[in-house]
Amino acid sequence: MQVRSVAKVTRMLDACAELVDEVGYEALTTTLIADRADVAIGSVYQFFPDKRAVVAALTQRNVEAYVHRLADRLSSGGMTRWVDAVDVALDEYIDMHRNVAGFRTLHFGDVVDLNLLDPDRDNNAVIVDHLGTLLEQHFGMPREERLTFALAMAVEMADALVKAAFRRQVDGDERILTETKEIIRDYLDRTIAH
């Protein structure tokens, strides 16, 4: 029974991801999600009180996927300096925009609510915390205020620039994406290394 429940929730989240790209968050309904997932509307409400809760669960799944992808890439080695992880973080973020249903529309939930992932911190602060943990685990960087502040600035800049790249071109304007990597790498290298 638990396996069936997990499969049902996965179908609902997958349906939500497809639909949010097709119709947007405002037009998204639990009825549309139920129809697309081929489940009864009662099944949706069994797990989620409303569409916001479905989107929050989808966003959390995307955060976990992003962190997992980064951790895998960082664990595979080949990076001599921590700043090399900047390209990896941006590459994975860009790839998710291109290839993960719903991600281009929802990102990490800011379209719905700046505090969708955590009521006490904005969504980007949650991402900064994950990035800080990865840098600590893979490069031994201490979690000090200067690192946290620099990562927060970098995430805000990168988020805005990547969104601009995808507004300009459906697969992301490569000039903007390339420049984004340079800007973020230079900023972090200058700010944290000194």
Backbone hydrogen bonds, N-H to C=O, Kabsch-Sander energy under -0.5 kcal/mol:
donor,donor_aa,acceptor,acceptor_aa,energy
5,S,1,M,-2.2
6,V,2,Q,-2.5
7,A,3,V,-2.3
8,K,4,R,-2.3
9,V,5,S,-2.6
10,T,6,V,-2.5
11,R,7,A,-2.2
12,M,8,K,-2.2
13,L,9,V,-2.6
14,D,10,T,-2.6
15,A,11,R,-2.5
16,C,12,M,-2.5
17,A,13,L,-2.4
18,E,14,D,-2.2
19,L,15,A,-2.7
20,V,16,C,-2.8
21,D,17,A,-1.2
22,E,18,E,-1.6
23,V,19,L,-3.6
24,G,19,L,-0.7
24,G,20,V,-1.0
27,A,23,V,-0.5
28,L,24,G,-0.8
28,L,25,Y,-0.6
33,I,29,T,-2.0
34,A,30,T,-2.7
35,D,31,T,-2.7
36,R,32,L,-2.7
37,A,33,I,-2.5
38,D,34,A,-0.8
38,D,35,D,-0.7
39,V,34,A,-2.4
43,S,40,A,-1.2
44,V,40,A,-1.1
45,Y,41,I,-1.9
46,Q,42,G,-1.4
47,F,43,S,-1.0
47,F,44,V,-0.9
48,F,44,V,-2.9
54,V,50,D,-1.4
55,V,51,K,-2.6
56,A,52,R,-2.6
57,A,53,A,-2.1
58,L,54,V,-2.4
59,T,55,V,-2.8
60,Q,56,A,-2.4
61,R,57,A,-2.2
62,N,58,L,-2.1
63,V,59,T,-2.4
64,E,60,Q,-2.5
65,A,61,R,-2.3
66,Y,62,N,-2.6
67,V,63,V,-2.8
68,H,64,E,-2.4
69,R,65,A,-2.7
70,L,66,Y,-2.5
71,A,67,V,-2.7
72,D,68,H,-2.5
73,R,69,R,-2.2
74,L,70,L,-2.9
75,S,71,A,-2.3
76,S,72,D,-1.2
77,G,74,L,-1.0
80,T,78,G,-0.6
84,D,81,R,-1.5
85,A,82,W,-1.8
86,V,83,V,-1.5
87,D,83,V,-0.5
87,D,84,D,-0.5
88,V,84,D,-1.1
89,A,85,A,-2.8
90,L,86,V,-2.5
91,D,87,D,-3.2
92,E,88,V,-2.4
93,Y,89,A,-1.8
94,I,90,L,-2.9
95,D,91,D,-2.7
96,M,92,E,-2.2
97,H,93,Y,-1.6
98,R,94,I,-1.9
99,N,95,D,-2.7
100,V,96,M,-2.0
101,A,99,N,-0.7
103,F,100,V,-1.9
104,R,100,V,-0.6
106,L,102,G,-2.7
107,H,103,F,-3.2
109,G,106,L,-2.2
111,V,106,L,-0.8
112,V,109,G,-1.2
113,D,109,G,-2.5
116,L,113,D,-1.7
118,D,121,R,-0.5
121,R,118,D,-1.0
123,N,114,L,-2.9
125,A,122,D,-0.7
126,V,122,D,-1.4
127,I,123,N,-1.7
128,V,124,N,-2.6
129,D,125,A,-2.1
130,H,126,V,-1.9
131,L,127,I,-2.7
132,G,128,V,-2.8
133,T,129,D,-2.0
134,L,130,H,-2.2
135,L,131,L,-2.5
136,E,132,G,-2.1
137,Q,133,T,-2.7
138,H,134,L,-2.7
139,F,135,L,-1.9
140,G,136,E,-1.2
141,M,135,L,-1.4
144,E,142,P,-1.9
148,T,144,E,-2.1
149,F,145,E,-2.8
150,A,146,R,-2.3
151,L,147,L,-2.8
152,A,148,T,-2.3
153,M,149,F,-2.4
154,A,150,A,-2.6
155,V,151,L,-2.8
156,E,152,A,-2.2
157,M,153,M,-2.5
158,A,154,A,-3.0
159,D,155,V,-2.7
160,A,156,E,-2.0
161,L,157,M,-2.5
162,V,158,A,-2.8
163,K,159,D,-2.2
164,A,160,A,-1.9
165,A,161,L,-2.1
166,F,162,V,-2.0
167,R,163,K,-1.5
168,R,164,A,-1.8
169,Q,165,A,-1.7
172,G,169,Q,-1.6
173,D,165,A,-1.3
174,E,172,G,-0.6
177,L,173,D,-2.4
178,T,174,E,-2.8
179,E,175,R,-2.2
180,T,176,I,-2.5
181,K,177,L,-1.8
182,E,178,T,-1.8
183,I,179,E,-2.8
184,I,180,T,-2.7
185,R,181,K,-2.6
186,D,182,E,-2.7
187,Y,183,I,-2.6
188,L,184,I,-2.7
189,D,185,R,-2.6
190,R,186,D,-2.4
191,T,187,Y,-2.7
192,I,188,L,-2.8
193,A,188,L,-0.7
193,A,189,D,-1.2
194,H,190,R,-0.6
